[in-house]
Amino acid sequence: MDVVLDYLWGEVTEQFLPIILQARTDHSQPLNWAEIGSMAGADIKLPAAFLRSTALTLLGSGMGSVPARAFVKELPELAQLISEGHFNVPIEVAPLSQVSEMWLKETGKRLVFNPGK
């Protein structure tokens, strides 16, 4: 299963979501697109055909998508684990302009696209 953590939304997502969906070789393979922030805009236009022709799931991630009680309950343990260094995720950073070349590259690392490069 593939997951996109989208901090940008807006025009950037509107432009790259179709490119990513069309580049996928298996349209039945699930793609969970988690909208976390909207630094590039609050809205996108999304053709209905993308939802019908791919296994795309759009999710929201923010304070409103998690019950406050559950968030507060887990926060102390999460802060402890982070401070102890338990979250060491190897990453490879690539410029967003190289998304089509890098998307299928297998490095064993989490691939992160930087729109500023």
N, CA, C and O atoms as CSV, one atom per row, in Angstrom:
chain,resi,resn,atom,element,x,y,z
A,1,MET,N,N,0.849,-1.172,0.000
A,1,MET,CA,C,0.000,0.000,0.000
A,1,MET,C,C,0.894,1.234,0.000
A,1,MET,O,O,1.910,1.263,0.694
A,2,ASP,N,N,0.534,2.225,-0.752
A,2,ASP,CA,C,1.275,3.470,-0.819
A,2,ASP,C,C,0.538,4.555,-0.048
A,2,ASP,O,O,-0.691,4.571,0.023
A,3,VAL,N,N,1.315,5.450,0.521
A,3,VAL,CA,C,0.755,6.547,1.309
A,3,VAL,C,C,1.459,7.832,0.902
A,3,VAL,O,O,2.684,7.861,0.779
A,4,VAL,N,N,0.692,8.890,0.693
A,4,VAL,CA,C,1.240,10.215,0.448
A,4,VAL,C,C,0.822,11.095,1.616
A,4,VAL,O,O,-0.358,11.186,1.952
A,5,LEU,N,N,1.811,11.745,2.232
A,5,LEU,CA,C,1.553,12.709,3.297
A,5,LEU,C,C,1.670,14.089,2.662
A,5,LEU,O,O,2.770,14.553,2.362
A,6,ASP,N,N,0.539,14.734,2.463
A,6,ASP,CA,C,0.476,15.984,1.698
A,6,ASP,C,C,0.324,17.179,2.633
A,6,ASP,O,O,-0.731,17.390,3.230
A,7,TYR,N,N,1.395,17.950,2.745
A,7,TYR,CA,C,1.387,19.157,3.565
A,7,TYR,C,C,1.060,20.395,2.731
A,7,TYR,O,O,0.936,21.489,3.281
A,8,LEU,N,N,0.919,20.241,1.414
A,8,LEU,CA,C,0.782,21.390,0.517
A,8,LEU,C,C,-0.652,21.630,0.052
A,8,LEU,O,O,-1.171,22.737,0.195
A,9,TRP,N,N,-1.298,20.598,-0.506
A,9,TRP,CA,C,-2.638,20.662,-1.058
A,9,TRP,C,C,-2.699,21.732,-2.136
A,9,TRP,O,O,-1.674,22.028,-2.750
A,10,GLY,N,N,-3.828,22.306,-2.382
A,10,GLY,CA,C,-3.972,23.404,-3.331
A,10,GLY,C,C,-3.472,23.062,-4.726
A,10,GLY,O,O,-3.595,21.926,-5.182
A,11,GLU,N,N,-2.906,24.064,-5.399
A,11,GLU,CA,C,-2.475,23.938,-6.783
A,11,GLU,C,C,-1.416,22.851,-6.974
A,11,GLU,O,O,-1.397,22.181,-8.007
A,12,VAL,N,N,-0.537,22.673,-5.989
A,12,VAL,CA,C,0.515,21.652,-6.107
A,12,VAL,C,C,-0.108,20.262,-6.188
A,12,VAL,O,O,0.252,19.471,-7.061
A,13,THR,N,N,-1.024,19.962,-5.299
A,13,THR,CA,C,-1.685,18.656,-5.316
A,13,THR,C,C,-2.531,18.495,-6.568
A,13,THR,O,O,-2.541,17.431,-7.187
A,14,GLU,N,N,-3.233,19.544,-6.935
A,14,GLU,CA,C,-4.066,19.493,-8.134
A,14,GLU,C,C,-3.229,19.168,-9.371
A,14,GLU,O,O,-3.697,18.482,-10.279
A,15,GLN,N,N,-2.008,19.656,-9.404
A,15,GLN,CA,C,-1.126,19.417,-10.542
A,15,GLN,C,C,-0.486,18.029,-10.495
A,15,GLN,O,O,-0.407,17.355,-11.522
A,16,PHE,N,N,-0.030,17.592,-9.318
A,16,PHE,CA,C,0.742,16.351,-9.240
A,16,PHE,C,C,-0.084,15.101,-8.982
A,16,PHE,O,O,0.355,14.010,-9.349
A,17,LEU,N,N,-1.241,15.202,-8.378
A,17,LEU,CA,C,-2.067,14.023,-8.128
A,17,LEU,C,C,-2.391,13.285,-9.432
A,17,LEU,O,O,-2.227,12.065,-9.474
A,18,PRO,N,N,-2.837,13.954,-10.487
A,18,PRO,CA,C,-3.089,13.221,-11.741
A,18,PRO,C,C,-1.832,12.572,-12.315
A,18,PRO,O,O,-1.903,11.464,-12.846
A,19,ILE,N,N,-0.689,13.238,-12.217
A,19,ILE,CA,C,0.561,12.680,-12.729
A,19,ILE,C,C,0.910,11.401,-11.981
A,19,ILE,O,O,1.285,10.398,-12.589
A,20,ILE,N,N,0.785,11.443,-10.664
A,20,ILE,CA,C,1.111,10.278,-9.840
A,20,ILE,C,C,0.136,9.135,-10.125
A,20,ILE,O,O,0.554,7.988,-10.284
A,21,LEU,N,N,-1.156,9.444,-10.189
A,21,LEU,CA,C,-2.146,8.396,-10.436
A,21,LEU,C,C,-1.944,7.752,-11.800
A,21,LEU,O,O,-2.035,6.530,-11.921
A,22,GLN,N,N,-1.675,8.540,-12.816
A,22,GLN,CA,C,-1.511,8.002,-14.164
A,22,GLN,C,C,-0.208,7.224,-14.315
A,22,GLN,O,O,-0.114,6.342,-15.169
A,23,ALA,N,N,0.798,7.538,-13.498
A,23,ALA,CA,C,2.086,6.841,-13.584
A,23,ALA,C,C,2.072,5.490,-12.880
A,23,ALA,O,O,2.967,4.673,-13.097
A,24,ARG,N,N,1.077,5.247,-12.048
A,24,ARG,CA,C,1.028,3.979,-11.315
A,24,ARG,C,C,0.719,2.843,-12.289
A,24,ARG,O,O,-0.194,2.951,-13.108
A,25,THR,N,N,1.480,1.761,-12.198
A,25,THR,CA,C,1.288,0.645,-13.114
A,25,THR,C,C,0.111,-0.244,-12.711
A,25,THR,O,O,-0.495,-0.893,-13.564
A,26,ASP,N,N,-0.212,-0.277,-11.426
A,26,ASP,CA,C,-1.331,-1.086,-10.935
A,26,ASP,C,C,-2.351,-0.141,-10.306
A,26,ASP,O,O,-2.196,0.270,-9.156
A,27,HIS,N,N,-3.390,0.201,-11.059
A,27,HIS,CA,C,-4.394,1.150,-10.577
A,27,HIS,C,C,-5.271,0.574,-9.470
A,27,HIS,O,O,-6.018,1.306,-8.820
A,28,SER,N,N,-5.182,-0.740,-9.257
A,28,SER,CA,C,-5.955,-1.340,-8.169
A,28,SER,C,C,-5.175,-1.346,-6.856
A,28,SER,O,O,-5.738,-1.639,-5.801
A,29,GLN,N,N,-3.876,-1.021,-6.918
A,29,GLN,CA,C,-3.080,-0.953,-5.692
A,29,GLN,C,C,-3.504,0.278,-4.896
A,29,GLN,O,O,-3.508,1.381,-5.441
A,30,PRO,N,N,-3.859,0.119,-3.632
A,30,PRO,CA,C,-4.354,1.250,-2.839
A,30,PRO,C,C,-3.338,2.384,-2.715
A,30,PRO,O,O,-2.144,2.155,-2.526
A,31,LEU,N,N,-3.835,3.590,-2.823
A,31,LEU,CA,C,-3.055,4.794,-2.566
A,31,LEU,C,C,-3.851,5.635,-1.578
A,31,LEU,O,O,-4.916,6.157,-1.909
A,32,ASN,N,N,-3.328,5.762,-0.371
A,32,ASN,CA,C,-3.944,6.616,0.648
A,32,ASN,C,C,-3.264,7.966,0.620
A,32,ASN,O,O,-2.059,8.066,0.853
A,33,TRP,N,N,-4.025,8.999,0.338
A,33,TRP,CA,C,-3.516,10.365,0.232
A,33,TRP,C,C,-4.004,11.119,1.468
A,33,TRP,O,O,-5.185,11.443,1.589
A,34,ALA,N,N,-3.073,11.390,2.381
A,34,ALA,CA,C,-3.434,12.054,3.642
A,34,ALA,C,C,-3.151,13.553,3.526
A,34,ALA,O,O,-1.998,13.968,3.407
A,35,GLU,N,N,-4.191,14.341,3.562
A,35,GLU,CA,C,-4.078,15.791,3.509
A,35,GLU,C,C,-3.819,16.273,4.924
A,35,GLU,O,O,-4.671,16.149,5.804
A,36,ILE,N,N,-2.625,16.827,5.131
A,36,ILE,CA,C,-2.194,17.247,6.467
A,36,ILE,C,C,-2.159,18.758,6.594
A,36,ILE,O,O,-2.463,19.307,7.653
A,37,GLY,N,N,-1.789,19.424,5.518
A,37,GLY,CA,C,-1.694,20.880,5.540
A,37,GLY,C,C,-2.132,21.465,4.219
A,37,GLY,O,O,-2.362,20.740,3.251
A,38,SER,N,N,-2.246,22.760,4.181
A,38,SER,CA,C,-2.709,23.423,2.956
A,38,SER,C,C,-1.867,24.661,2.667
A,38,SER,O,O,-2.398,25.747,2.432
A,39,MET,N,N,-0.546,24.483,2.690
A,39,MET,CA,C,0.371,25.594,2.471
A,39,MET,C,C,0.253,26.175,1.062
A,39,MET,O,O,0.542,27.354,0.860
A,40,ALA,N,N,-0.169,25.363,0.080
A,40,ALA,CA,C,-0.263,25.830,-1.298
A,40,ALA,C,C,-1.692,26.178,-1.708
A,40,ALA,O,O,-1.929,26.561,-2.854
A,41,GLY,N,N,-2.638,26.049,-0.794
A,41,GLY,CA,C,-4.018,26.401,-1.112
A,41,GLY,C,C,-5.001,25.513,-0.391
A,41,GLY,O,O,-4.677,24.400,0.022
A,42,ALA,N,N,-6.211,26.026,-0.246
A,42,ALA,CA,C,-7.238,25.328,0.530
A,42,ALA,C,C,-8.079,24.356,-0.290
A,42,ALA,O,O,-8.753,23.497,0.279
A,43,ASP,N,N,-8.053,24.477,-1.620
A,43,ASP,CA,C,-8.960,23.689,-2.451
A,43,ASP,C,C,-8.219,23.065,-3.626
A,43,ASP,O,O,-7.171,23.551,-4.051
A,44,ILE,N,N,-8.791,21.973,-4.142
A,44,ILE,CA,C,-8.327,21.386,-5.401
A,44,ILE,C,C,-9.549,21.009,-6.234
A,44,ILE,O,O,-10.643,20.823,-5.700
A,45,LYS,N,N,-9.354,20.898,-7.542
A,45,LYS,CA,C,-10.341,20.304,-8.436
A,45,LYS,C,C,-9.875,18.883,-8.684
A,45,LYS,O,O,-8.716,18.657,-9.031
A,46,LEU,N,N,-10.770,17.928,-8.509
A,46,LEU,CA,C,-10.421,16.521,-8.684
A,46,LEU,C,C,-11.464,15.864,-9.577
A,46,LEU,O,O,-12.612,15.703,-9.162
A,47,PRO,N,N,-11.088,15.481,-10.799
A,47,PRO,CA,C,-12.041,14.806,-11.669
A,47,PRO,C,C,-12.567,13.519,-11.034
A,47,PRO,O,O,-11.795,12.737,-10.480
A,48,ALA,N,N,-13.858,13.305,-11.113
A,48,ALA,CA,C,-14.488,12.119,-10.529
A,48,ALA,C,C,-13.904,10.833,-11.096
A,48,ALA,O,O,-13.881,9.813,-10.408
A,49,ALA,N,N,-13.437,10.863,-12.325
A,49,ALA,CA,C,-12.881,9.659,-12.954
A,49,ALA,C,C,-11.685,9.118,-12.183
A,49,ALA,O,O,-11.448,7.910,-12.186
A,50,PHE,N,N,-10.926,9.992,-11.520
A,50,PHE,CA,C,-9.786,9.519,-10.737
A,50,PHE,C,C,-10.249,8.649,-9.578
A,50,PHE,O,O,-9.568,7.689,-9.217
A,51,LEU,N,N,-11.368,8.963,-9.003
A,51,LEU,CA,C,-11.886,8.165,-7.887
A,51,LEU,C,C,-12.473,6.841,-8.376
A,51,LEU,O,O,-12.449,5.842,-7.658
A,52,ARG,N,N,-12.996,6.842,-9.591
A,52,ARG,CA,C,-13.594,5.616,-10.123
A,52,ARG,C,C,-12.576,4.685,-10.760
A,52,ARG,O,O,-12.807,3.478,-10.830
A,53,SER,N,N,-11.446,5.227,-11.229
A,53,SER,CA,C,-10.514,4.412,-12.000
A,53,SER,C,C,-9.254,4.012,-11.240
A,53,SER,O,O,-8.399,3.316,-11.787
A,54,THR,N,N,-9.133,4.438,-10.000
A,54,THR,CA,C,-7.971,4.074,-9.186
A,54,THR,C,C,-8.429,3.757,-7.767
A,54,THR,O,O,-9.535,4.112,-7.361
A,55,ALA,N,N,-7.563,3.090,-7.030
A,55,ALA,CA,C,-7.855,2.771,-5.628
A,55,ALA,C,C,-7.330,3.911,-4.748
A,55,ALA,O,O,-6.481,3.709,-3.880
A,56,LEU,N,N,-7.855,5.099,-4.995
A,56,LEU,CA,C,-7.433,6.296,-4.269
A,56,LEU,C,C,-8.362,6.543,-3.093
A,56,LEU,O,O,-9.585,6.536,-3.236
A,57,THR,N,N,-7.764,6.763,-1.927
A,57,THR,CA,C,-8.521,7.147,-0.746
A,57,THR,C,C,-7.957,8.466,-0.245
A,57,THR,O,O,-6.758,8.582,0.008
A,58,LEU,N,N,-8.827,9.460,-0.104
A,58,LEU,CA,C,-8.422,10.753,0.436
A,58,LEU,C,C,-8.761,10.783,1.918
A,58,LEU,O,O,-9.880,10.466,2.321
A,59,LEU,N,N,-7.775,11.169,2.721
A,59,LEU,CA,C,-7.933,11.214,4.166
A,59,LEU,C,C,-7.537,12.590,4.675
A,59,LEU,O,O,-6.697,13.260,4.075
A,60,GLY,N,N,-8.126,13.003,5.756
A,60,GLY,CA,C,-7.696,14.224,6.418
A,60,GLY,C,C,-6.964,13.857,7.690
A,60,GLY,O,O,-7.348,12.921,8.392
A,61,SER,N,N,-5.908,14.596,7.983
A,61,SER,CA,C,-5.179,14.350,9.210
A,61,SER,C,C,-4.971,15.676,9.916
A,61,SER,O,O,-4.272,16.559,9.419
A,62,GLY,N,N,-5.572,15.799,11.052
A,62,GLY,CA,C,-5.462,17.022,11.830
A,62,GLY,C,C,-6.189,16.836,13.149
A,62,GLY,O,O,-6.734,15.772,13.442
A,63,MET,N,N,-6.182,17.868,13.908
A,63,MET,CA,C,-6.795,17.786,15.237
A,63,MET,C,C,-8.267,17.368,15.161
A,63,MET,O,O,-8.764,16.707,16.072
A,64,GLY,N,N,-8.956,17.739,14.106
A,64,GLY,CA,C,-10.367,17.378,13.984
A,64,GLY,C,C,-10.596,15.931,13.583
A,64,GLY,O,O,-11.701,15.419,13.766
A,65,SER,N,N,-9.588,15.255,13.043
A,65,SER,CA,C,-9.770,13.875,12.588
A,65,SER,C,C,-9.434,12.850,13.668
A,65,SER,O,O,-9.658,11.654,13.483
A,66,VAL,N,N,-8.904,13.313,14.783
A,66,VAL,CA,C,-8.581,12.439,15.912
A,66,VAL,C,C,-9.309,12.995,17.137
A,66,VAL,O,O,-9.175,14.179,17.444
A,67,PRO,N,N,-10.071,12.162,17.834
A,67,PRO,CA,C,-10.731,12.664,19.032
A,67,PRO,C,C,-9.708,13.224,20.029
A,67,PRO,O,O,-8.676,12.601,20.281
A,68,ALA,N,N,-9.996,14.383,20.583
A,68,ALA,CA,C,-9.063,15.051,21.502
A,68,ALA,C,C,-8.665,14.133,22.655
A,68,ALA,O,O,-7.504,14.127,23.064
A,69,ARG,N,N,-9.593,13.376,23.171
A,69,ARG,CA,C,-9.303,12.482,24.296
A,69,ARG,C,C,-8.244,11.447,23.908
A,69,ARG,O,O,-7.330,11.172,24.685
A,70,ALA,N,N,-8.366,10.876,22.709
A,70,ALA,CA,C,-7.393,9.880,22.247
A,70,ALA,C,C,-6.026,10.523,22.027
A,70,ALA,O,O,-4.999,9.930,22.357
A,71,PHE,N,N,-6.013,11.723,21.474
A,71,PHE,CA,C,-4.762,12.435,21.227
A,71,PHE,C,C,-4.043,12.725,22.536
A,71,PHE,O,O,-2.848,12.457,22.666
A,72,VAL,N,N,-4.757,13.261,23.489
A,72,VAL,CA,C,-4.172,13.616,24.792
A,72,VAL,C,C,-3.679,12.371,25.521
A,72,VAL,O,O,-2.653,12.412,26.200
A,73,LYS,N,N,-4.402,11.271,25.383
A,73,LYS,CA,C,-4.018,10.023,26.046
A,73,LYS,C,C,-2.677,9.501,25.517
A,73,LYS,O,O,-1.856,9.018,26.296
A,74,GLU,N,N,-2.450,9.593,24.215
A,74,GLU,CA,C,-1.247,9.035,23.595
A,74,GLU,C,C,-0.058,9.991,23.603
A,74,GLU,O,O,1.083,9.549,23.462
A,75,LEU,N,N,-0.298,11.273,23.764
A,75,LEU,CA,C,0.761,12.263,23.643
A,75,LEU,C,C,1.946,12.049,24.589
A,75,LEU,O,O,3.083,12.145,24.128
A,76,PRO,N,N,1.756,11.768,25.872
A,76,PRO,CA,C,2.919,11.570,26.745
A,76,PRO,C,C,3.831,10.417,26.300
A,76,PRO,O,O,5.053,10.559,26.289
A,77,GLU,N,N,3.235,9.284,25.936
A,77,GLU,CA,C,4.047,8.155,25.496
A,77,GLU,C,C,4.756,8.481,24.182
A,77,GLU,O,O,5.924,8.134,24.008
A,78,LEU,N,N,4.069,9.136,23.269
A,78,LEU,CA,C,4.682,9.522,21.997
A,78,LEU,C,C,5.851,10.470,22.228
A,78,LEU,O,O,6.911,10.299,21.625
A,79,ALA,N,N,5.677,11.461,23.087
A,79,ALA,CA,C,6.755,12.403,23.389
A,79,ALA,C,C,7.950,11.665,23.999
A,79,ALA,O,O,9.096,11.973,23.673
A,80,GLN,N,N,7.700,10.720,24.858
A,80,GLN,CA,C,8.768,9.936,25.476
A,80,GLN,C,C,9.532,9.137,24.439
A,80,GLN,O,O,10.763,9.137,24.440
A,81,LEU,N,N,8.816,8.453,23.549
A,81,LEU,CA,C,9.468,7.655,22.507
A,81,LEU,C,C,10.300,8.525,21.568
A,81,LEU,O,O,11.400,8.140,21.172
A,82,ILE,N,N,9.780,9.685,21.215
A,82,ILE,CA,C,10.529,10.602,20.342
A,82,ILE,C,C,11.795,11.069,21.045
A,82,ILE,O,O,12.871,11.077,20.447
A,83,SER,N,N,11.673,11.461,22.320
A,83,SER,CA,C,12.839,11.966,23.052
A,83,SER,C,C,13.897,10.886,23.268
A,83,SER,O,O,15.076,11.208,23.419
A,84,GLU,N,N,13.503,9.618,23.286
A,84,GLU,CA,C,14.448,8.516,23.448
A,84,GLU,C,C,15.038,8.063,22.115
A,84,GLU,O,O,15.870,7.157,22.086
A,85,GLY,N,N,14.619,8.681,21.014
A,85,GLY,CA,C,15.178,8.361,19.703
A,85,GLY,C,C,14.629,7.100,19.063
A,85,GLY,O,O,15.300,6.494,18.229
A,86,HIS,N,N,13.422,6.690,19.435
A,86,HIS,CA,C,12.839,5.469,18.880
A,86,HIS,C,C,12.321,5.633,17.452
A,86,HIS,O,O,12.000,4.639,16.801
A,87,PHE,N,N,12.236,6.843,16.962
A,87,PHE,CA,C,11.740,7.087,15.605
A,87,PHE,C,C,12.892,7.534,14.732
A,87,PHE,O,O,13.116,8.729,14.536
A,88,ASN,N,N,13.615,6.567,14.215
A,88,ASN,CA,C,14.729,6.843,13.329
A,88,ASN,C,C,14.370,6.252,11.967
A,88,ASN,O,O,14.594,5.068,11.716
A,89,VAL,N,N,13.817,7.078,11.102
A,89,VAL,CA,C,13.369,6.623,9.793
A,89,VAL,C,C,14.352,7.127,8.745
A,89,VAL,O,O,14.452,8.334,8.527
A,90,PRO,N,N,15.078,6.225,8.093
A,90,PRO,CA,C,16.007,6.670,7.041
A,90,PRO,C,C,15.220,7.230,5.862
A,90,PRO,O,O,14.260,6.615,5.397
A,91,ILE,N,N,15.633,8.403,5.383
A,91,ILE,CA,C,14.925,9.052,4.288
A,91,ILE,C,C,15.880,9.384,3.151
A,91,ILE,O,O,17.092,9.492,3.340
A,92,GLU,N,N,15.312,9.540,1.988
A,92,GLU,CA,C,16.021,10.080,0.826
A,92,GLU,C,C,15.203,11.257,0.333
A,92,GLU,O,O,14.018,11.115,0.028
A,93,VAL,N,N,15.835,12.420,0.255
A,93,VAL,CA,C,15.152,13.631,-0.176
A,93,VAL,C,C,15.453,13.872,-1.649
A,93,VAL,O,O,16.607,13.816,-2.076
A,94,ALA,N,N,14.405,14.142,-2.418
A,94,ALA,CA,C,14.561,14.422,-3.843
A,94,ALA,C,C,13.772,15.672,-4.182
A,94,ALA,O,O,12.762,15.960,-3.539
A,95,PRO,N,N,14.214,16.416,-5.177
A,95,PRO,CA,C,13.448,17.584,-5.607
A,95,PRO,C,C,12.091,17.158,-6.165
A,95,PRO,O,O,11.989,16.126,-6.829
A,96,LEU,N,N,11.060,17.938,-5.901
A,96,LEU,CA,C,9.728,17.629,-6.406
A,96,LEU,C,C,9.730,17.548,-7.929
A,96,LEU,O,O,8.925,16.823,-8.514
A,97,SER,N,N,10.620,18.279,-8.566
A,97,SER,CA,C,10.713,18.253,-10.031
A,97,SER,C,C,11.127,16.877,-10.554
A,97,SER,O,O,10.971,16.613,-11.746
A,98,GLN,N,N,11.650,15.990,-9.699
A,98,GLN,CA,C,12.074,14.651,-10.118
A,98,GLN,C,C,11.086,13.566,-9.716
A,98,GLN,O,O,11.446,12.390,-9.668
A,99,VAL,N,N,9.837,13.948,-9.426
A,99,VAL,CA,C,8.862,12.969,-8.940
A,99,VAL,C,C,8.676,11.822,-9.925
A,99,VAL,O,O,8.564,10.671,-9.503
A,100,SER,N,N,8.640,12.104,-11.235
A,100,SER,CA,C,8.400,11.022,-12.194
A,100,SER,C,C,9.576,10.053,-12.275
A,100,SER,O,O,9.373,8.860,-12.499
A,101,GLU,N,N,10.814,10.551,-12.095
A,101,GLU,CA,C,11.973,9.653,-12.140
A,101,GLU,C,C,12.153,8.882,-10.837
A,101,GLU,O,O,12.564,7.722,-10.850
A,102,MET,N,N,11.846,9.521,-9.724
A,102,MET,CA,C,12.140,8.938,-8.413
A,102,MET,C,C,11.012,8.058,-7.865
A,102,MET,O,O,11.250,7.248,-6.970
A,103,TRP,N,N,9.798,8.201,-8.381
A,103,TRP,CA,C,8.622,7.573,-7.771
A,103,TRP,C,C,8.780,6.065,-7.611
A,103,TRP,O,O,8.391,5.512,-6.582
A,104,LEU,N,N,9.333,5.406,-8.590
A,104,LEU,CA,C,9.449,3.945,-8.547
A,104,LEU,C,C,10.819,3.465,-8.070
A,104,LEU,O,O,11.064,2.260,-8.017
A,105,LYS,N,N,11.705,4.385,-7.727
A,105,LYS,CA,C,13.042,4.009,-7.262
A,105,LYS,C,C,12.936,3.322,-5.900
A,105,LYS,O,O,12.257,3.815,-5.000
A,106,GLU,N,N,13.603,2.198,-5.759
A,106,GLU,CA,C,13.590,1.463,-4.497
A,106,GLU,C,C,14.947,1.618,-3.820
A,106,GLU,O,O,15.963,1.130,-4.315
A,107,THR,N,N,14.945,2.304,-2.684
A,107,THR,CA,C,16.202,2.553,-1.972
A,107,THR,C,C,16.190,1.955,-0.571
A,107,THR,O,O,17.223,1.926,0.097
A,108,GLY,N,N,15.043,1.480,-0.123
A,108,GLY,CA,C,14.936,1.008,1.256
A,108,GLY,C,C,14.751,2.151,2.234
A,108,GLY,O,O,14.716,1.947,3.447
A,109,LYS,N,N,14.631,3.352,1.696
A,109,LYS,CA,C,14.434,4.545,2.533
A,109,LYS,C,C,13.095,5.180,2.184
A,109,LYS,O,O,12.536,4.954,1.111
A,110,ARG,N,N,12.600,5.977,3.119
A,110,ARG,CA,C,11.365,6.735,2.851
A,110,ARG,C,C,11.715,7.867,1.898
A,110,ARG,O,O,12.618,8.659,2.169
A,111,LEU,N,N,11.004,7.941,0.790
A,111,LEU,CA,C,11.243,8.971,-0.212
A,111,LEU,C,C,10.416,10.204,0.123
A,111,LEU,O,O,9.195,10.135,0.260
A,112,VAL,N,N,11.109,11.335,0.252
A,112,VAL,CA,C,10.464,12.600,0.588
A,112,VAL,C,C,10.777,13.591,-0.526
A,112,VAL,O,O,11.940,13.794,-0.874
A,113,PHE,N,N,9.735,14.208,-1.085
A,113,PHE,CA,C,9.931,15.202,-2.142
A,113,PHE,C,C,9.931,16.592,-1.531
A,113,PHE,O,O,9.059,16.939,-0.735
A,114,ASN,N,N,10.924,17.377,-1.916
A,114,ASN,CA,C,11.075,18.741,-1.414
A,114,ASN,C,C,10.695,19.703,-2.533
A,114,ASN,O,O,11.391,19.766,-3.547
A,115,PRO,N,N,9.598,20.458,-2.371
A,115,PRO,CA,C,9.169,21.362,-3.436
A,115,PRO,C,C,10.103,22.561,-3.588
A,115,PRO,O,O,10.045,23.248,-4.608
A,116,GLY,N,N,10.953,22.827,-2.612
A,116,GLY,CA,C,11.839,23.989,-2.655
A,116,GLY,C,C,13.125,23.730,-3.396
A,116,GLY,O,O,13.902,24.660,-3.612
A,117,LYS,N,N,13.380,22.494,-3.794
A,117,LYS,CA,C,14.635,22.167,-4.489
A,117,LYS,C,C,14.408,22.086,-5.969
A,117,LYS,O,O,15.343,21.822,-6.724
